[in-house]
Amino acid sequence: MTTAHHALTAQASDAAIDTACRLLRLPTMRAQATDTIARAEREGLSYAGFLAELLMAECEDRDRRRAERRIRAAHFPREKSLREFDYRVNRNVDPAVIHNLATCEWVAKGYPLCLIGDSGTGKSHLLIALGTAAAMAGYRVRYTTAAALVNELVEAADDKQLGKTIARYGRVDLLEIDELGYLELDRRGAEMLFQVLTEREEKSSIAIASNEAFTGWSRTFTDPRLCAAIVDRLTFNATLLETGTESYRLARSKARKNGEAK
């Protein structure tokens, strides 16, 4: 059985393309069809070339929208990019190391990342920027602070939902925990955090930012054995990056003011 093909007027063709793109959920092709048709006629594109242009535009836009959804799902508190990080005002951070981390090979391997340094030295900036790079590369990322995570775990335990919550944190490809070491955690909170780390051990990546060197973590995790176990989980196969003691924010502000004064 053959299907008869009837010549369509230009207006009918435009309407048919619009309807088909709506039904097939091809919003980018629908939006760009008219301009691409005009350019194809103007530049003498082949049918295959014209179709390839539209299909590539749709694929690229879908990739962009998926990346945007992953970034939103990560719950970053603000936007940060690696391009914005000024290595001139924080010479403790090696650009080559950051560029290597930006490839996300460590996320693919499930390795940890530890950013250690004083307040204002760029830890959160790098944590968010590297998490954003991972989300754009296709990985599922979740950002949280240590305090927010522990509070969520405690509430989940009280509601008898702890197992589900830990499993949810275990499913993301990269879990980022900021501000670890700022607050002392009671034994219950520390044990729940340890369960999250254990759930992800040697399977999926964890990145943490802390203003305390590992030697000072006993003030956060008051049980020595639990503290040692947590440090062990976070440092095995990890990239350890020390951001130093001089405030990155302060140095950047000074550099900006000096530049304006010239």
C-alpha positions as CSV (number, residue, x, y, z in Angstrom):
1,M,0.0,0.0,0.0
2,T,1.4,3.4,-1.0
3,T,0.6,6.8,0.5
4,A,-0.1,9.6,-1.9
5,H,2.0,12.7,-1.5
6,H,0.4,16.0,-2.4
7,A,2.3,19.2,-3.1
8,L,1.8,21.7,-0.3
9,T,1.7,25.4,-0.6
10,A,4.4,27.3,1.3
11,Q,1.8,28.4,3.9
12,A,0.5,24.8,4.3
13,S,4.1,23.5,4.6
14,D,4.9,26.0,7.4
15,A,1.8,25.0,9.2
16,A,2.6,21.3,8.8
17,I,6.1,21.8,10.1
18,D,4.8,23.7,13.1
19,T,2.2,21.1,13.9
20,A,4.6,18.2,13.5
21,C,7.3,19.9,15.7
22,R,4.7,20.4,18.4
23,L,3.5,16.8,18.3
24,L,7.0,15.4,18.3
25,R,8.1,17.9,21.0
26,L,10.9,19.5,18.9
27,P,10.7,23.1,20.2
28,T,14.1,24.2,18.8
29,M,13.4,22.8,15.3
30,R,10.0,24.6,15.4
31,A,11.6,27.9,16.5
32,Q,14.4,27.7,13.9
33,A,12.7,26.1,11.0
34,T,11.7,29.3,9.2
35,D,15.2,30.9,9.4
36,T,16.9,27.7,8.5
37,I,14.7,27.2,5.5
38,A,15.4,30.8,4.3
39,R,19.2,30.2,4.8
40,A,19.1,26.9,3.0
41,E,17.4,28.5,0.0
42,R,19.8,31.4,0.1
43,E,23.0,29.3,0.5
44,G,21.9,26.3,-1.6
45,L,22.0,23.8,1.2
46,S,21.2,20.2,0.2
47,Y,18.2,18.5,1.8
48,A,20.5,16.5,3.9
49,G,22.4,19.6,5.0
50,F,19.2,21.4,5.8
51,L,17.9,18.5,7.9
52,A,21.3,18.1,9.7
53,E,21.3,21.8,10.6
54,L,17.9,21.5,12.3
55,L,18.6,18.2,14.0
56,M,22.0,19.4,15.4
57,A,20.3,22.6,16.7
58,E,17.7,20.4,18.5
59,C,20.3,18.1,20.0
60,E,22.4,21.0,21.2
61,D,19.5,22.8,22.8
62,R,18.3,19.6,24.5
63,D,21.8,19.1,25.9
64,R,21.7,22.7,27.2
65,R,18.3,22.3,28.8
66,R,19.3,19.0,30.5
67,A,22.5,20.7,31.8
68,E,20.3,23.6,33.2
69,R,18.0,21.1,34.9
70,R,21.0,19.3,36.5
71,I,22.4,22.6,37.7
72,R,19.0,23.6,39.2
73,A,18.7,20.1,40.9
74,A,22.1,20.6,42.5
75,H,20.8,23.5,44.6
76,F,23.8,25.6,44.4
77,P,23.4,28.7,46.6
78,R,24.8,31.0,43.9
79,E,26.4,30.9,40.4
80,K,30.2,30.4,40.3
81,S,32.4,29.5,37.3
82,L,36.0,28.5,37.0
83,R,36.5,31.4,34.5
84,E,35.8,33.8,37.4
85,F,38.4,32.4,39.7
86,D,41.4,34.8,39.9
87,Y,44.6,32.7,40.4
88,R,46.6,35.9,40.7
89,V,45.1,36.7,44.1
90,N,45.3,33.1,45.3
91,R,48.6,31.7,44.4
92,N,48.1,28.6,46.6
93,V,45.7,27.2,43.9
94,D,47.4,25.6,41.0
95,P,45.5,26.3,37.7
96,A,46.8,23.0,36.3
97,V,45.2,21.1,39.1
98,I,41.9,22.9,38.7
99,H,41.9,22.4,34.9
100,N,42.5,18.7,35.5
101,L,39.6,18.6,38.0
102,A,37.4,20.3,35.5
103,T,37.7,17.3,33.1
104,C,35.6,15.5,35.8
105,E,37.7,12.3,35.5
106,W,37.7,12.1,39.3
107,V,33.9,12.1,39.3
108,A,33.8,9.3,36.7
109,K,36.1,7.3,38.9
110,G,34.2,8.1,42.1
111,Y,37.2,9.7,43.8
112,P,36.9,12.3,46.6
113,L,38.0,16.0,46.6
114,C,38.9,17.9,49.7
115,L,39.3,21.7,49.7
116,I,41.0,22.9,52.9
117,G,41.7,26.5,53.8
118,D,40.7,29.5,55.9
119,S,37.5,31.4,55.4
120,G,37.5,33.6,52.2
121,T,40.2,31.6,50.4
122,G,37.9,30.5,47.5
123,K,36.9,27.0,48.7
124,S,33.1,27.5,48.1
125,H,33.8,29.2,44.8
126,L,35.8,26.2,43.6
127,L,33.3,23.7,45.0
128,I,30.4,25.3,43.3
129,A,32.3,25.9,40.0
130,L,33.6,22.3,39.8
131,G,30.1,21.0,40.7
132,T,28.7,23.2,37.9
133,A,31.2,21.8,35.5
134,A,30.3,18.2,36.5
135,A,26.6,19.0,36.0
136,M,27.3,20.4,32.6
137,A,29.3,17.3,31.8
138,G,26.2,15.1,32.5
139,Y,26.7,14.1,36.1
140,R,24.0,14.4,38.8
141,V,25.3,16.7,41.5
142,R,23.9,17.8,44.9
143,Y,25.3,20.6,47.0
144,T,24.6,21.1,50.7
145,T,26.3,22.5,53.8
146,A,27.3,20.1,56.5
147,A,24.8,21.6,58.9
148,A,21.9,21.4,56.5
149,L,22.7,17.8,55.6
150,V,22.9,16.7,59.3
151,N,19.6,18.6,60.1
152,E,17.9,16.8,57.2
153,L,19.2,13.4,58.3
154,V,18.1,14.0,61.9
155,E,14.6,15.0,60.7
156,A,14.4,12.0,58.4
157,A,15.4,9.7,61.3
158,D,12.7,11.2,63.4
159,D,10.2,10.6,60.6
160,K,11.5,7.0,60.1
161,Q,12.7,8.0,56.6
162,L,16.5,7.9,57.2
163,G,17.2,5.0,54.9
164,K,15.4,6.6,52.0
165,T,17.2,9.9,52.6
166,I,20.6,8.3,52.7
167,A,19.8,6.3,49.6
168,R,18.8,9.5,47.8
169,Y,22.1,11.1,48.6
170,G,23.8,7.9,47.5
171,R,22.3,8.1,44.0
172,V,23.9,11.3,42.9
173,D,27.2,11.1,41.1
174,L,28.8,13.9,43.1
175,L,27.8,15.0,46.6
176,E,29.3,18.3,47.6
177,I,29.4,19.2,51.4
178,D,30.4,22.7,52.2
179,E,31.3,24.3,55.5
180,L,32.4,21.0,57.1
181,G,34.3,21.8,60.3
182,Y,32.5,25.1,61.1
183,L,30.2,23.6,63.7
184,E,30.6,20.8,66.3
185,L,28.4,17.8,65.5
186,D,26.9,15.7,68.3
187,R,27.5,12.0,68.1
188,R,24.1,11.2,66.5
189,G,24.6,13.8,63.7
190,A,28.1,12.6,63.1
191,E,27.1,9.0,62.9
192,M,24.4,9.8,60.3
193,L,26.8,11.8,58.2
194,F,29.2,8.8,58.4
195,Q,26.4,6.6,57.0
196,V,26.1,8.9,54.0
197,L,29.8,8.7,53.4
198,T,29.8,4.9,53.8
199,E,26.9,4.7,51.3
200,R,29.0,6.4,48.7
201,E,32.4,4.9,49.6
202,E,34.5,3.9,46.5
203,K,31.4,4.2,44.3
204,S,30.5,7.9,43.9
205,S,32.4,11.1,44.5
206,I,32.3,13.4,47.5
207,A,33.7,16.9,47.5
208,I,34.1,18.7,50.8
209,A,35.2,22.2,51.7
210,S,36.5,22.8,55.3
211,N,38.2,25.7,57.1
212,E,39.8,23.1,59.4
213,A,42.8,21.0,58.6
214,F,42.1,17.3,59.3
215,T,44.1,17.5,62.5
216,G,41.5,19.9,63.8
217,W,38.4,17.8,62.9
218,S,38.3,16.3,66.4
219,R,36.5,19.5,67.4
220,T,33.8,18.8,64.9
221,F,33.6,15.0,65.4
222,T,34.2,14.6,69.1
223,D,34.5,10.8,68.9
224,P,38.1,10.0,68.0
225,R,37.4,6.7,66.3
226,L,34.5,8.2,64.3
227,C,36.6,11.2,63.3
228,A,39.4,8.9,62.1
229,A,36.9,6.8,60.1
230,I,35.4,9.9,58.4
231,V,38.8,11.3,57.5
232,D,39.7,7.9,56.1
233,R,36.6,7.8,53.9
234,L,37.2,11.3,52.6
235,T,40.9,11.0,51.9
236,F,41.2,7.6,50.2
237,N,42.1,8.2,46.6
238,A,41.3,11.9,47.2
239,T,42.7,15.1,45.6
240,L,43.7,17.3,48.5
241,L,43.8,21.0,47.7
242,E,44.9,23.6,50.3
243,T,43.6,27.1,49.4
244,G,45.8,28.8,52.0
245,T,45.2,31.3,54.8
246,E,45.0,34.7,53.0
247,S,41.4,35.7,52.2
248,Y,40.7,35.4,48.4
249,R,37.8,37.8,48.7
250,L,39.9,40.4,50.5
251,A,42.8,40.0,48.1
252,R,40.4,40.3,45.1
253,S,38.8,43.4,46.5
254,K,42.2,45.0,47.0
255,A,43.2,44.1,43.5
256,R,40.0,45.6,42.1
257,K,40.4,48.8,44.1
258,N,44.1,49.1,43.0
259,G,43.0,48.6,39.4
260,E,40.3,51.4,39.7
261,A,42.8,53.7,41.3
262,K,45.2,53.6,38.4
